[in-house]
Amino acid sequence: MEWLLPIGLFWVVAAVQFGGLIDAENGSGIQQFVGILLTLGIFLVVWYALRVALGGEGLLRREVLPSGVALLALGRIGRIAFRLVGVRIVSSRFGAGAH
């Protein structure tokens, strides 16, 4: 049950971040699919490590704080995971004609 919060938050934040804020420059659909799954795996490892390191009792120290810190690192985690499967991630550039 404790994995429900980070997994649910991951898909919402990943959809916003990887869907609009960053672009994949190369790589096939399979590479991008494996990249997002690898990102989820690394994210959960980071979340669990933070959860163990913070320890303690209460919802804030066991769930909310590790989830928040891991979500803040999601961009870096995603870049590392996608790089491992051969996909380069770059920031999206929005101009005046983007609408």
C-alpha positions in Angstrom: 0.0 0.0 0.0 2.9 2.4 0.7 3.9 2.2 -3.0 0.6 3.6 -4.2 1.4 7.3 -3.5 4.8 7.4 -5.4 3.6 5.4 -8.3 0.4 7.5 -8.7 2.4 10.7 -8.5 5.0 9.5 -10.8 2.6 9.0 -13.8 1.0 12.4 -13.3 4.3 14.3 -13.0 6.0 12.2 -15.7 3.1 12.9 -18.1 3.4 16.7 -17.7 7.2 16.7 -17.7 7.9 14.2 -20.5 4.8 15.1 -22.5 5.5 18.8 -22.8 8.5 20.2 -21.0 11.2 18.0 -22.6 11.6 16.3 -26.0 13.3 13.1 -27.0 15.7 13.9 -29.8 16.3 10.4 -31.2 15.4 6.8 -30.4 12.7 4.5 -31.5 9.3 4.1 -29.7 10.6 0.9 -28.0 13.7 2.8 -26.7 11.4 5.6 -25.3 9.0 3.0 -23.7 11.9 1.2 -22.0 13.3 4.6 -21.0 10.1 5.6 -19.2 9.9 2.2 -17.5 13.6 2.5 -16.4 12.8 6.0 -15.2 10.0 4.6 -13.0 12.3 1.9 -11.6 15.1 4.4 -10.7 12.5 6.8 -9.3 11.2 4.0 -7.0 14.7 3.1 -5.9 15.4 6.8 -5.0 12.0 7.1 -3.3 12.7 3.9 -1.2 16.2 5.0 -0.3 14.9 8.4 0.9 12.1 6.7 2.8 14.6 4.4 4.6 17.1 7.3 5.2 14.4 9.6 6.7 12.8 6.8 8.7 10.7 7.9 11.5 7.0 7.8 12.1 4.1 9.6 10.5 2.8 10.2 7.0 5.1 13.2 6.4 8.4 11.5 6.9 7.4 8.1 5.5 5.5 9.1 2.4 5.2 12.8 1.6 8.8 14.0 2.0 10.4 11.1 0.1 7.8 11.5 -2.7 8.4 15.2 -3.0 12.2 15.0 -3.1 12.1 12.1 -5.6 9.6 14.0 -7.8 11.9 17.1 -7.7 14.7 14.9 -9.0 12.5 13.3 -11.7 14.0 15.4 -14.5 17.5 14.3 -13.7 16.4 10.7 -13.2 14.7 10.7 -16.6 17.7 12.1 -18.4 19.9 9.4 -16.9 17.4 6.6 -17.6 16.8 7.7 -21.2 20.5 8.1 -21.8 21.1 4.5 -20.7 18.8 3.3 -23.5 20.3 5.6 -26.1 17.8 8.4 -26.2 18.8 12.1 -25.8 16.5 14.3 -23.8 16.5 18.1 -24.5 14.4 20.9 -23.0 11.4 22.0 -25.2 11.7 25.5 -26.7 8.5 27.4 -26.9 8.4 30.4 -29.2 5.9 33.0 -30.2 4.6 30.7 -33.0 4.2 27.6 -30.8 0.4 28.0 -30.6 
